[in-house]
Amino acid sequence: MRSLYYRLRFGRPIVLVSGLPRSGTSMLMQMLEKGGMPIVTDKIRSPDEDNPKGYHEFERIKEIDKTTDKSWLKDYRGQVIKTISFLLQDLPLDLNYRVIFMRRNIDEVLRSQNKMLDRGGTGGALVPDEKMRHNYEFHLKKVYYRLAHTPNFRVLYLDYPAVVADPLAAAKSIDAFLGRNLNVEAMAGAVESSLYRNRQTPAARHA
């Protein structure tokens, strides 16, 4: 009933793909695009070794925390925007949002980030992993609380390893959440298990 009220008041929801950096959000964007959802991307950031299938980013949303006029977001109702979890708190509350949030082991996230920074030549400026892990854990607690207690948001949480292991099940979950009659087979086909790099080994989990 509450979601119907917000739908009537604020219109069709914007679909947000979110999570920590290097958590698999680009893969989710690829799945949604293959499934038939209109995605918002300016293609400014080109594919590279870290994301060979592209980043699917939209530079304007990355500046949402620095702008006061956010009315332009209304033009993207019904479309998909990749939005890093740190920016969810800066979204205006006169809109509806459906958030597909990718969760991934923080050690895997940090390993992936470190390799990306090393390739970019900025590895020496890294914050220690232990501090970053603590920062991310604290950040995620705040994000989960906000998403659970803000009526404008409805959330589907997905776990990265589970999506890679059974992409069809993940695609069906996304389709049911969005109610858009998506091409779930095409969505599943967008997932390449070979791109699941930096995975945590059983030995590391129990170390």
C-alpha positions, 0 to 999 in steps of 0.5 A: 500500500505504501509503495502504491502511494509513493508511485501515485505521488512521485511517479514511475521509479528510477532504477538504481544499480548500486553497491561498493566500488568493484562489487559487480555493478557493471555486470548488473548494468550489462544484465539489465541492458540485455534484458531490455531495460533502458540504461543511462550511460554517457560512455565517457569511461571506456572499457579497460582491463579492469572492466573489459565489457564497459563501466556503463557510468553516467558522469552527471550522477557522480556529481549529485552530491555537489549540486543543488538542482537535482530536478533533471533526475525526473527525466530518467524515470523508468530507466536504469542509472548506476549509482555508487552506494556513497551517493544514495544519501544525496538523492532527492526524496521527491522521486521513487527508487528501485535499488538493485544492490550488489553485495560482495565480500569486502576483501574481494572488493579491496583486492580488486581496487588495489589491482586497479590502482596498481595498474593506474600507477597510484598504488602507493597512495592506498589507505591500509586495507584494514582501515578501508575494511572498517570504513566500508563496514561502517558505511554499509551499515548506514546505507542499509539503515537508510534504505530500510527506513526511507519509504521512497526506496525499495531494495533488492539485495543480490550477492555477487558470487550467487549471481555468477553461480546462477545468473538465471535465478538472479535474472528472475529475481530482478525481473520479479522485483522490477515487474518489467517482463525482461528477457531473463535468458539474455540477462543470464547470458551477460554474466561471464564467470571468467570475469569473477577475478580476485575471489576469496579462497576457502583458505583466506576465509578461514585465515 
